Amino acid sequence: MQAAFLEDDALQCGYCTPGQVCSAVGVLDEIARGHPSFVTEDLERSPAPTDEEIRERMSGNLCRCGAYVNILAAVRRTAQGSI
């Protein structure tokens, strides 16, 4: 996850980065375990790490710099195993 954050420039001032990384790891763990979220459409199947799922699950984390697009990309990259 940390490598993906660096690769996708998902941090600016660094203030929220530790919390964002920890939450992102938790998000992928929840998805891997099949835990639904508010936006999970099919409760009979395990959720996929879609942008909508990631955004919903990360929604409580605030970034003062507005690096949300890059944070999403880093989480998506990690979920896809691209790093």
PEPEUR-V296728 format. One record per pair of residues at least 12 apart in sequence whose ideal C-beta (glycine too) atoms are under 10 Angstrom apart, sorted by sequence separation. I is the first residue (numbers start at 1). J is the second residue. If there is no record, write none. Layout:
i	j
I	J
I	J
//
This chain:
i	j
5	17
34	46
35	47
40	52
41	53
33	46
34	47
39	52
40	53
55	68
58	71
10	24
32	46
33	47
39	53
58	72
2	17
5	20
31	46
32	47
37	52
38	53
39	54
2	18
5	21
31	47
37	53
39	55
40	56
55	71
4	21
30	47
31	48
32	49
36	53
37	54
39	56
40	57
54	71
55	72
58	75
31	49
37	55
38	56
39	57
54	72
57	75
1	20
2	21
5	24
30	49
31	50
37	56
38	57
54	73
1	21
4	24
37	57
39	59
54	74
55	75
1	22
28	49
38	59
51	72
54	75
1	23
2	24
27	49
31	53
35	57
37	59
51	73
53	75
54	76
1	24
2	25
30	53
31	54
1	25
51	75
51	76
54	79
1	27
27	53
28	54
31	57
49	75
50	76
53	79
1	28
27	54
30	57
49	76
27	55
27	56
28	57
49	78
50	79
24	54
27	57
49	79
26	57
27	58
48	79
49	80
26	58
24	57
23	57
24	58
27	61
23	58
23	59
23	60
24	61
20	58
23	61
22	61
21	61
19	60
20	61
19	61
20	62
19	62
20	63
19	63
31	75
16	61
16	62
17	63
15	62
16	63
20	67
24	71
28	75
32	79
15	63
16	64
17	65
20	68
23	71
24	72
27	75
31	79
15	64
16	65
13	63
15	65
17	67
21	71
24	74
25	75
28	78
12	63
13	64
14	65
16	67
20	71
24	75
27	78
28	79
11	63
12	64
13	65
23	75
24	76
27	79
10	63
12	65
21	74
25	78
11	65
12	66
13	67
17	71
20	74
21	75
24	78
12	67
16	71
20	75
24	79
11	67
10	67
21	78
9	67
10	68
12	70
8	67
10	69
11	70
9	69
10	70
11	71
8	69
9	70
10	71
5	67
8	70
9	71
10	72
7	70
8	71
10	73
11	74
8	72
9	73
10	74
5	70
8	73
9	74
10	75
4	70
5	71
7	73
8	74
4	71
7	74
8	75
10	77
5	73
6	74
8	76
4	73
5	74
8	77
4	74
5	75
7	77
8	78
3	74
4	75
7	78
2	74
4	76
5	77
1	74
4	77
5	78
1	75
3	77
4	78
8	82
3	78
4	79
7	82
8	83
1	77
2	78
4	80
7	83
1	78
6	83
1	79
4	82
5	83
4	83
3	83
2	83
1	83
//
